[in-house]
Amino acid sequence: MAISNHEIDYRIYGEEMQYVEIELDPGETAIGESGAFMMMEDGIQMQTIFGDGSQQQGNGLLGKLFSAGKRMLVGESLFMTAFTNVGMGKKHVSFASPYPGKIIPLDLQQLGNKVIAQKDAFLCAAKGVSISIEFQRKLGTGIFGGEGFIMEKLEGDGMAFVHAGGHVFERTLQPGELLRLDTGCLVAYTQGIDFDIQFVGGIKNTLFGGEGLFFATLRGPGKVWIQTLPISRLASRVLSYGTTNRKEEGSILGGIGNMLDGDGW
């Protein structure tokens, strides 16, 4: 599968493990999260920078350090990498997904110049996009929202790309329309959305529901991006699988089946 937009010069390739290829005109720069880089063509210069390289982080060293330090609060690294086309003609640089899921292209100019996302969601962007922090002002949202008091804020008028787990889909909420979802399944939302937390309620739901004690509630107007497989849920399953005896596998064979596949020796 390939998704493209000729006006903003990018293509997304793949299904479960996607990567995004960004086309750079001479002199253009893209910024990537540390560890997201996959490949680039000859004529692109790579440079490590403090923060996100946007003008909003200040001109002095103190301003740059403060901006970079804020990014650490949302789980991002202190440094980012800038990729600049210093050659002749168009060049391409690609960034890969960190785990199975989907890459979401966000045209901030069409989204009110601001999107709030979960921590660790940022992958790459056009230079000039500011990646900062968004404090949750409501006590309940900060304590029980799954993402804590701090989320990631993407601002500017360029393209940004975030990554989420499993299948990702977009919902547009009309004014006053309410959507409830698992707190970990929320990827991002536009600034017009009212984000809050609601207690599930009911003693049976609380004790035996298996879905947690709180819903994330989002009230329109605005756009919401939702993921089917939060990385925390995936990590929990993998950890459980790796630390328990797999007696259920192999059916009647039981331990013999485990020995045959190398786990019983």
VMD Tcl script that draws the C-alpha trace (Angstrom):
set ca {
  {0.00 0.00 0.00}
  {1.18 3.52 -0.77}
  {-0.54 6.74 0.27}
  {0.56 9.98 -1.29}
  {-0.26 13.66 -1.36}
  {1.47 15.59 -4.14}
  {1.08 18.98 -2.47}
  {2.85 18.01 0.74}
  {5.42 15.64 -0.76}
  {5.21 12.45 1.26}
  {4.34 8.79 0.79}
  {3.47 6.13 3.36}
  {4.43 2.56 2.54}
  {3.53 -0.77 4.12}
  {0.76 -2.32 6.14}
  {1.68 -3.50 9.66}
  {5.17 -1.98 9.83}
  {4.90 1.26 7.88}
  {7.43 3.89 6.95}
  {6.98 7.41 5.61}
  {9.10 8.81 2.80}
  {9.41 12.61 2.73}
  {10.47 14.46 -0.42}
  {12.75 17.44 0.19}
  {13.28 20.25 -2.28}
  {16.74 21.90 -2.27}
  {17.16 23.68 1.06}
  {14.16 21.99 2.73}
  {14.52 20.31 6.12}
  {12.63 17.56 7.93}
  {13.07 16.70 11.60}
  {12.87 13.22 13.03}
  {12.61 11.68 16.47}
  {15.82 10.03 17.66}
  {15.80 6.43 16.42}
  {13.08 6.94 13.79}
  {15.46 7.40 10.82}
  {15.49 4.58 8.25}
  {17.27 5.75 5.07}
  {18.13 8.80 2.96}
  {19.51 9.59 -0.46}
  {22.87 11.15 -1.25}
  {22.80 14.95 -0.94}
  {20.96 15.05 2.39}
  {22.88 16.39 5.38}
  {22.06 15.03 8.84}
  {22.53 17.21 11.93}
  {21.68 16.63 15.59}
  {19.85 19.58 17.18}
  {18.41 20.58 20.54}
  {14.64 20.38 20.71}
  {12.57 20.55 17.54}
  {14.34 23.31 15.60}
  {11.30 25.60 15.60}
  {11.50 29.32 16.18}
  {9.26 28.97 19.25}
  {12.06 27.46 21.31}
  {13.95 30.74 21.57}
  {17.17 32.00 20.07}
  {19.51 31.69 23.04}
  {21.05 28.57 24.51}
  {18.78 28.79 27.59}
  {15.68 28.87 25.42}
  {16.84 25.87 23.42}
  {17.67 23.91 26.55}
  {14.30 24.74 28.08}
  {12.46 23.63 24.93}
  {14.46 20.41 24.69}
  {13.95 19.73 28.39}
  {10.18 20.04 28.06}
  {10.24 17.31 25.43}
  {11.77 14.91 27.93}
  {8.60 15.23 30.02}
  {6.56 13.64 27.22}
  {8.97 10.74 26.77}
  {10.86 12.18 23.81}
  {14.62 12.47 23.67}
  {16.60 15.61 24.44}
  {17.92 15.77 20.88}
  {16.29 15.55 17.49}
  {17.82 15.03 14.05}
  {17.42 17.48 11.16}
  {17.72 16.23 7.57}
  {18.42 18.99 5.02}
  {18.63 18.69 1.25}
  {21.94 20.39 0.42}
  {22.17 18.92 -3.08}
  {20.59 19.63 -6.43}
  {17.12 18.36 -7.23}
  {14.62 16.54 -5.03}
  {15.86 14.09 -2.40}
  {14.09 11.61 -0.14}
  {14.44 10.67 3.52}
  {12.45 7.93 5.24}
  {11.34 7.29 8.84}
  {10.12 3.91 10.15}
  {7.47 2.87 12.65}
  {8.83 1.80 16.05}
  {6.28 -1.07 16.44}
  {3.33 -2.57 14.49}
  {0.68 0.02 13.77}
  {-0.09 2.94 11.49}
  {1.53 6.27 10.67}
  {-0.91 9.18 10.82}
  {-0.22 12.24 8.63}
  {-1.40 15.48 10.26}
  {-1.68 18.63 8.17}
  {-1.63 21.12 11.04}
  {-2.71 23.98 8.82}
  {-5.98 22.15 8.20}
  {-6.37 21.16 11.85}
  {-6.38 24.54 13.56}
  {-2.55 24.63 13.83}
  {-2.59 22.46 16.95}
  {-3.04 18.76 17.75}
  {-2.68 17.12 21.17}
  {-1.29 13.57 21.12}
  {-0.29 10.80 23.49}
  {3.26 10.66 24.77}
  {5.83 9.01 22.46}
  {3.51 9.42 19.44}
  {5.68 11.84 17.44}
  {7.67 10.36 14.55}
  {8.77 13.18 12.24}
  {7.68 16.56 10.84}
  {8.54 19.47 8.62}
  {10.99 21.87 10.23}
  {9.12 24.64 12.02}
  {6.59 22.36 13.70}
  {6.84 22.81 17.46}
  {6.75 19.69 19.68}
  {6.04 20.65 23.26}
  {3.93 19.63 26.27}
  {0.25 19.99 27.05}
  {-0.74 19.93 30.73}
  {-4.09 18.38 31.62}
  {-5.89 21.02 33.66}
  {-8.51 18.69 35.11}
  {-7.40 16.67 38.13}
  {-9.30 13.53 37.17}
  {-7.96 13.57 33.63}
  {-4.39 13.86 34.84}
  {-4.64 11.08 37.43}
  {-6.78 8.55 35.59}
  {-6.42 9.47 31.92}
  {-3.84 6.84 31.09}
  {-1.40 9.47 29.82}
  {-0.97 11.37 33.10}
  {-0.99 15.15 33.43}
  {1.28 15.70 30.44}
  {0.56 14.98 26.79}
  {2.32 15.99 23.59}
  {1.43 19.19 21.73}
  {2.16 19.66 18.03}
  {1.84 23.24 16.78}
  {2.51 24.99 13.49}
  {1.27 25.08 9.91}
  {3.29 22.20 8.44}
  {3.04 18.44 8.20}
  {3.63 16.21 11.21}
  {3.54 12.43 11.44}
  {2.63 10.41 14.53}
  {2.53 6.66 15.07}
  {0.00 4.50 16.93}
  {-0.55 0.77 17.50}
  {-2.74 -1.65 15.60}
  {-5.37 -0.17 13.31}
  {-5.88 3.59 13.57}
  {-8.99 5.44 12.47}
  {-10.28 9.00 12.58}
  {-13.62 10.20 13.94}
  {-15.12 13.64 13.43}
  {-17.31 14.72 16.35}
  {-20.06 17.26 15.84}
  {-20.68 20.04 18.42}
  {-21.88 18.39 21.63}
  {-21.39 14.84 20.32}
  {-19.90 12.56 23.00}
  {-17.59 9.58 22.48}
  {-16.40 7.22 25.23}
  {-13.35 5.01 24.77}
  {-10.68 3.14 26.67}
  {-8.14 5.63 27.98}
  {-5.22 3.84 26.28}
  {-6.90 3.85 22.86}
  {-6.80 7.63 22.51}
  {-4.05 8.72 20.09}
  {-4.69 12.41 19.41}
  {-7.37 15.08 19.15}
  {-7.74 18.63 17.88}
  {-7.88 21.57 20.26}
  {-11.68 21.98 20.00}
  {-12.27 18.64 21.74}
  {-13.22 18.64 25.44}
  {-11.26 15.73 26.94}
  {-12.30 14.35 30.33}
  {-12.45 11.13 32.36}
  {-15.61 9.30 33.50}
  {-15.88 6.60 36.15}
  {-17.31 3.36 34.74}
  {-19.60 2.78 37.74}
  {-21.35 -0.36 38.91}
  {-19.71 -2.83 41.28}
  {-19.71 -5.67 38.72}
  {-18.20 -3.49 36.05}
  {-15.56 -2.25 38.47}
  {-14.54 -5.68 39.78}
  {-15.08 -7.98 36.81}
  {-15.26 -5.81 33.71}
  {-11.60 -6.19 32.83}
  {-11.61 -2.88 31.00}
  {-10.32 -0.57 33.73}
  {-12.26 1.78 35.98}
  {-12.41 4.85 33.76}
  {-13.52 5.93 30.31}
  {-11.96 8.70 28.30}
  {-14.78 11.02 27.22}
  {-14.39 13.33 24.26}
  {-16.98 15.93 23.34}
  {-17.00 17.71 19.98}
  {-16.51 19.61 17.88}
  {-13.28 18.31 16.44}
  {-11.36 15.29 15.19}
  {-10.20 12.31 17.23}
  {-7.71 9.58 16.28}
  {-8.16 6.17 17.93}
  {-5.87 3.12 18.05}
  {-6.92 -0.50 18.48}
  {-3.69 -1.70 20.14}
  {-2.05 0.64 22.68}
  {1.64 -0.13 23.15}
  {1.03 -0.62 26.89}
  {-1.50 -3.38 26.14}
  {0.87 -5.04 23.67}
  {3.77 -4.88 26.13}
  {1.59 -6.37 28.89}
  {0.63 -9.32 26.71}
  {4.22 -9.95 25.62}
  {5.46 -9.75 29.21}
  {2.75 -12.14 30.39}
  {3.60 -14.57 27.59}
  {7.30 -14.52 28.38}
  {7.02 -14.94 32.16}
  {4.41 -17.72 32.46}
  {4.51 -21.44 31.77}
  {2.63 -22.05 28.52}
  {0.73 -25.14 29.69}
  {-2.21 -24.27 27.48}
  {-0.12 -24.65 24.32}
  {0.35 -28.03 22.70}
  {-3.05 -29.21 23.92}
  {-2.71 -32.88 24.90}
  {1.03 -32.75 24.32}
  {1.44 -30.25 27.16}
  {5.07 -30.18 28.29}
  {6.13 -32.46 25.44}
  {5.01 -29.81 22.97}
  {7.09 -27.20 24.78}
  {10.12 -29.50 24.72}
  {9.75 -30.04 20.99}
  {9.75 -26.30 20.25}
  {12.82 -25.73 22.41}
  {11.25 -24.36 25.59}
  {11.50 -27.51 27.70}
  {15.25 -27.98 27.61}
}
mol new
graphics top color blue
foreach p $ca { graphics top sphere $p radius 0.5 }
foreach p [lrange $ca 0 end-1] q [lrange $ca 1 end] { graphics top cylinder $p $q radius 0.2 }
display resetview
